[in-house]
């Protein structure tokens, strides 16, 4: 197989590429939720956030644009939370909803591997534009399958920690500790993924370079 090289864009270019997807999939639904909750209550807010997410997906499909993986994940997780909210209105179940959504996301990551469509590979394009020839390389596909398993277990660990905090701590402590542990787990997984990517590519003779400014 001929030698392969990949050029990674500068951090500023990565941010410009990823930020619209992050806003569309996470920040916008959150803003819609809180705005609707203030205006029409929590049940209406759940429906409004769900309408936003599926509306964004539908708009991309109608206009022939690619649907980002992070947008699909956000809609899937929000759907799981809405179903639970409709089943019970208790405070405990309300705060438990994000953990159930996290478990659903973890399951999606893990199930995508035996299905032959690693979710990490789909999400990578949302944050870093990578050429199709590079993504089709056999070793790259194996790498993204392994990274999908890693992130599946990261999300499971996040959900388990969150549920334990909810059951053992006050709401105030829970909210603070949940945020800190969530960022710590995600940050660690991002660092491990980046290190693993560079080490794995170089181990197979795939040159990874930074794009010029």
N, C-alpha and C positions, 0 to 999 in steps of 0.2 A: 504494500500500500504506500503511495507517495506521501512525503512529509506534509504535515498539516500545521498551519499557524492560525492564530486568532488574535485580533487586535481589540483590546478592551477600551471603550471610550473613557475620557476623563470623567472625574466625579461630577463636575458641573453638568456635563452632557447626560450622565446617568440620571441625575436629579430631574433635569428637564424632561427626560423620557418617562420616568416613573411617576412623577408628581401628579399629572392629570389622572392617571389610573387610580392612584391612592385616594385622591379627592373624590372621584366619581364613585368608588366602591366602598369607602369607609366614612370619610368626613361628611360628604353630602347626605347620605342616609341618616347619619347621627344628627346633623343639623335639622333635617326634616322631622326626625323623631321628636327632638326637644321642642321645636317650634309648634308642632301639632299637639304635643302633650300640653303645652301652655294654653293652646287655643281650644282644643276639643277633648282633652283627657288622654289617659294612657292607652286605652283600647283603640281610639282613633289614630293615635301616634304610631302604634304597631302597624296598622293597616296602611298609613301614609308612607312609612319607611319601606314597606314591602312593595307598594305601588311604585315608588321611586326606583327601587332596584330592578324590578322586572320591566319597568318602563325603559330604563337605560339599556337593558339587554335587548328589548324589542326594537328600540330605535337603532341600535347598531346592526341588528339583523336586517331590518328593513332597508337601511342605507348601504348595506353590503360591507360594513366595516368589521374588523376583527373584534370578537368579544374577549376582553382580557380575562385571564384565569382568576385574577383577584376579584373581579366583579362577579363571576359565577360563584366563587366561594362565599362572598359576602351575602349574596341572595340565598344560597343554600343554608348558611348558618342562620340568617334572619328568618327563614321559613320555619326552621326547627324551633326557634325561640317563640315565634308567633303561635305555633301549634300548642306548645306548652302553656303559653299565657292564656289561650282559650280554654285549656283543660282545667286550670286552677289559677285563682287570683291571690293566693297566699303570698306573704312577703318572702318566705323561704324559697318558694318555687320561683318567684320573680327574680331573685338574685341568683338562683340556680341556673336560669336559662342560658346565660353566656357559656357556662361550663358544658351544658348539653350541646350547644352549638359547636364548642371546641372539640368535643368528642366526635361529633358528626364530621367535622373537617379532618380530624385525625384519621377517621375511617376512610374518608375519601382519598387521602394521601396513600394509605396502605393498600386499599383495593385497586388503586390505579396502577400499581406495579404488576400484579399478575394479569391485569387487563392489557398490558403492553403499551399503556399510555401514561407514563410517569407524570404525575401532576407537577412536580418540581420543574420538569422540562418545559411545560406549558407556561408556568408562572415566571420562569427565568426571562422569557421574552418580554414580559410586562415591565421588567426593571432594567434590562440590558438588551439592546438590539443585537442579536447574534445571527450570522448568516446561516441559511438553510443547509449549506454543504457541511458546515461545522456541526450543526445539530444532528445531521444524519450519520455522523461518524459512529461506528459501533461502540468504541470505548466511551464516547460522550454519552451515548444512550444508557450504557451500563452505569456510568457515574450518576446520571440523573435518577435512575431507578434506586440506587443506594441512598441518594440524598432524599428522595421521597420517603423512604423508610425512616431515615433519621428524623425528618420533620413530623412524620406521623407520631413517633414516640415522644417528640418534644411537645406536641399538642396534647397528647395523653397525659404527660407529666404535668403540664400546665393546668389541665382540667382537674386532675387528682389533687394538686396542691390547693387550687381554688376551692374545691368542695370541702377539703379538710379545714381551711381557714374559715369558711362560712359556718361550719358546724361547731367550731371550737372557739371562735373569737366574736367580740362585739362587732356590730355593723361598721362602726368607725374604724376599728383596727383592721377589719376585713377589707374594706375598700382601699386603705393605704397599702396594706401588705400585698393585696392582689395586684395592684399596679406595679409595685416594686418587683415582685417575683416574676410577673409576666414580662416586664422589660428585661430582667436579668436572663431569663430563659431564652427569650427571643434573640437578645444581643449575643449571648454565648453561641447559639445555634448559627447565627449569621457569620460570626467569626470562624467557627469550625467549618462551615460550608465553604467560605472563601479560601481558607487554608487548604482544605481537602481538594478543592477544585484546582488550585495552582499545583499542588503536589501531584495529583493524579494526572493532569495533563502533561506535566513535564516528565513524569515517569513513563509516559507512552510516546515521548518525543514530539509532543504537540507544543509548539512555541506560543507563549502567551505574552503579548506586549501591550504597552499603553499607547493609545492614539496620540499623535502630536496635538498640541494645544491649538 
